Amino acid sequence: MYPVTYFRAQSVAEAVALLGANPEAMPLAGGMTLIPTLKQRLASPSHLVDLMRISALHGIAFESGVLRIGAATSHAVVAESPLVRKVIPALATLASLIGDAQIRHRGTIGGSIANNDPAADYPGAILGLNATIITDRREIPADDFFTGMFSTALAPDEIIVAVQFSQPHRAVYLKHRHPASGYAVVGVFLADTSAGARIALTGAAPCVMRWTAAEARLVAPEDWSSSNFEGLSLESYHLNDDLGATAAYRAHLAGVLLRRAIVQLADVSEPAGH
Ligand SMILES: Cc1cc2nc3c(=O)[nH]c(=O)nc-3n(C[C@H](O)[C@H](O)[C@H](O)COP(=O)(O)OP(=O)(O)OC[C@H]3O[C@@H](n4cnc5c(N)ncnc54)[C@H](O)[C@@H]3O)c2cc1C
């Protein structure tokens, strides 16, 4: 055992002040990643600042076409939310596919994206839907948030308060699960948005990424067909190559999942108002 001081913050301001005053402190959300990391001595913070009792970090709301999910909202709450299922069903599906029941009941959306595991599911949706990350001090567009393997644009004392999603016309998330953990060997998030097609890949590379060459093929309505991806390849990208899967296998999987996603997308009806 090594000493660590535990704080239970009651407000965002208090949590930020505690983190600012203690440079070796870390925020704690569901603890599903951080606690095993501490047990393995891969991190040794002086203080843990528990965010889970901060009411401003909980809840789901939909207003003026924007879905807002509090950072401390668990994967299970997102998966089961009638609002999320109605506004962005693919997001509820994604949350339902994370890990197992225990992980989904403890793990949070804020913890998942702050951690930015290369095989995590939520980063795919955040990038695929061009979400906005709301922190205690600024708004960060998805394209600027994920900066590399396990790294983000967050400052050490910065807290994610919520994530905001504009409602897409349609979206689909498909992943090939690692059989032991449920993490994505490859996950494809395909979204048809008012700004055009967005395709995010998770699990494939050291950091979640957009597949821009595939997006560029989806311009006119008739382009949204699996036959339109002939000759498309991920081989020039630097993909993960490890015990779980070779880079060539991941490249193949991404193509298969994208084709399946486009077929499924044809069955997703657009929400009212589009
Ligand atoms: C066995 C197992 C299987 C899993 N399977 C999957 C899977 O299939 N798919 C998947 O996506 N994930 C999976 N996970 C990870 C899971 O989703 C975690 O919930 C997630 O990675 C971290 O969320 P958390 O709330 O537990 O964060 P914590 O573990 O508490 O924190 C993680 C990191 O985020 C920071 N942090 C937390 N909240 C905030 C905040 N609001 N602002 C700033 N920083 C913050 C912490 O300081 C820490 O660095 C799995 C985990 C395990 C243990």
The ligand as an SDF file (V2000), in Angstrom:
LIG
                    3D

 53 58  0  0  0  0  0  0  0  0999 V2000
  -12.4980   -5.5030  -17.9530 C   0  0  0  0  0  0  0  0  0  0  0  0
  -12.7400   -4.1970  -18.6450 C   0  0  0  0  0  0  0  0  0  0  0  0
  -13.3800   -4.1820  -19.8860 C   0  0  0  0  0  0  0  0  0  0  0  0
  -13.6040   -2.9740  -20.5480 C   0  0  0  0  0  0  0  0  0  0  0  0
  -14.1960   -3.0100  -21.7710 N   0  0  0  0  0  0  0  0  0  0  0  0
  -14.3680   -1.8550  -22.4420 C   0  0  0  0  0  0  0  0  0  0  0  0
  -14.9500   -1.8550  -23.7440 C   0  0  0  0  0  0  0  0  0  0  0  0
  -15.3730   -2.8560  -24.2990 O   0  0  0  0  0  0  0  0  0  0  0  0
  -15.0600   -0.6510  -24.3740 N   0  0  0  0  0  0  0  0  0  0  0  0
  -14.6540    0.5270  -23.7960 C   0  0  0  0  0  0  0  0  0  0  0  0
  -14.7820    1.5810  -24.4130 O   0  0  0  0  0  0  0  0  0  0  0  0
  -14.1280    0.5440  -22.5550 N   0  0  0  0  0  0  0  0  0  0  0  0
  -13.9810   -0.6030  -21.8690 C   0  0  0  0  0  0  0  0  0  0  0  0
  -13.4470   -0.5620  -20.6090 N   0  0  0  0  0  0  0  0  0  0  0  0
  -13.1000    0.7480  -19.9930 C   0  0  0  0  0  0  0  0  0  0  0  0
  -14.3310    1.3420  -19.3120 C   0  0  0  0  0  0  0  0  0  0  0  0
  -15.2050    1.8370  -20.2940 O   0  0  0  0  0  0  0  0  0  0  0  0
  -13.9970    2.5000  -18.3480 C   0  0  0  0  0  0  0  0  0  0  0  0
  -15.2060    2.8560  -17.8170 O   0  0  0  0  0  0  0  0  0  0  0  0
  -13.3670    3.7470  -18.9080 C   0  0  0  0  0  0  0  0  0  0  0  0
  -12.1740    3.5080  -19.5740 O   0  0  0  0  0  0  0  0  0  0  0  0
  -12.9700    4.7350  -17.8150 C   0  0  0  0  0  0  0  0  0  0  0  0
  -14.0860    5.2760  -17.2360 O   0  0  0  0  0  0  0  0  0  0  0  0
  -14.1560    5.5180  -15.6750 P   0  0  0  0  0  0  0  0  0  0  0  0
  -15.3610    6.3650  -15.4610 O   0  0  0  0  0  0  0  0  0  0  0  0
  -14.1070    4.2340  -14.9680 O   0  0  0  0  0  0  0  0  0  0  0  0
  -12.8570    6.4260  -15.4170 O   0  0  0  0  0  0  0  0  0  0  0  0
  -11.7160    6.3050  -14.3210 P   0  0  0  0  0  0  0  0  0  0  0  0
  -11.0960    4.9570  -14.3770 O   0  0  0  0  0  0  0  0  0  0  0  0
  -12.1740    6.8080  -13.0170 O   0  0  0  0  0  0  0  0  0  0  0  0
  -10.7060    7.3940  -14.9250 O   0  0  0  0  0  0  0  0  0  0  0  0
  -10.0330    7.1690  -16.1460 C   0  0  0  0  0  0  0  0  0  0  0  0
   -9.1470    8.3750  -16.4620 C   0  0  0  0  0  0  0  0  0  0  0  0
   -9.9420    9.5040  -16.7980 O   0  0  0  0  0  0  0  0  0  0  0  0
   -9.7060   10.5840  -15.8890 C   0  0  0  0  0  0  0  0  0  0  0  0
  -11.0340   11.2080  -15.6940 N   0  0  0  0  0  0  0  0  0  0  0  0
  -12.1510   10.5800  -15.2880 C   0  0  0  0  0  0  0  0  0  0  0  0
  -13.2100   11.4220  -15.3590 N   0  0  0  0  0  0  0  0  0  0  0  0
  -12.7340   12.6090  -15.8080 C   0  0  0  0  0  0  0  0  0  0  0  0
  -13.3370   13.8780  -16.0950 C   0  0  0  0  0  0  0  0  0  0  0  0
  -14.6640   14.0940  -15.9650 N   0  0  0  0  0  0  0  0  0  0  0  0
  -12.5440   14.8810  -16.5480 N   0  0  0  0  0  0  0  0  0  0  0  0
  -11.2000   14.6860  -16.7230 C   0  0  0  0  0  0  0  0  0  0  0  0
  -10.5760   13.5060  -16.4710 N   0  0  0  0  0  0  0  0  0  0  0  0
  -11.3350   12.4650  -16.0160 C   0  0  0  0  0  0  0  0  0  0  0  0
   -9.0720    9.9600  -14.6540 C   0  0  0  0  0  0  0  0  0  0  0  0
   -8.2340   10.8630  -13.9690 O   0  0  0  0  0  0  0  0  0  0  0  0
   -8.2800    8.8230  -15.2870 C   0  0  0  0  0  0  0  0  0  0  0  0
   -7.0740    9.3140  -15.7950 O   0  0  0  0  0  0  0  0  0  0  0  0
  -13.2100   -1.7450  -19.9290 C   0  0  0  0  0  0  0  0  0  0  0  0
  -12.5950   -1.7560  -18.6720 C   0  0  0  0  0  0  0  0  0  0  0  0
  -12.3460   -2.9610  -18.0310 C   0  0  0  0  0  0  0  0  0  0  0  0
  -11.6830   -2.9320  -16.6850 C   0  0  0  0  0  0  0  0  0  0  0  0
  1  2  1  0
  2  3  1  0
  2 52  2  0
  3  4  2  0
  4  5  1  0
  4 50  1  0
  5  6  2  0
  6  7  1  0
  6 13  1  0
  7  8  2  0
  7  9  1  0
  9 10  1  0
 10 11  2  0
 10 12  1  0
 12 13  2  0
 13 14  1  0
 14 15  1  0
 14 50  1  0
 15 16  1  0
 16 17  1  0
 16 18  1  0
 18 19  1  0
 18 20  1  0
 20 21  1  0
 20 22  1  0
 22 23  1  0
 23 24  1  0
 24 25  2  0
 24 26  1  0
 24 27  1  0
 27 28  1  0
 28 29  2  0
 28 30  1  0
 28 31  1  0
 31 32  1  0
 32 33  1  0
 33 34  1  0
 33 48  1  0
 34 35  1  0
 35 36  1  0
 35 46  1  0
 36 37  1  0
 36 45  1  0
 37 38  2  0
 38 39  1  0
 39 40  1  0
 39 45  2  0
 40 41  1  0
 40 42  2  0
 42 43  1  0
 43 44  2  0
 44 45  1  0
 46 47  1  0
 46 48  1  0
 48 49  1  0
 50 51  2  0
 51 52  1  0
 52 53  1  0
M  END
$$$$
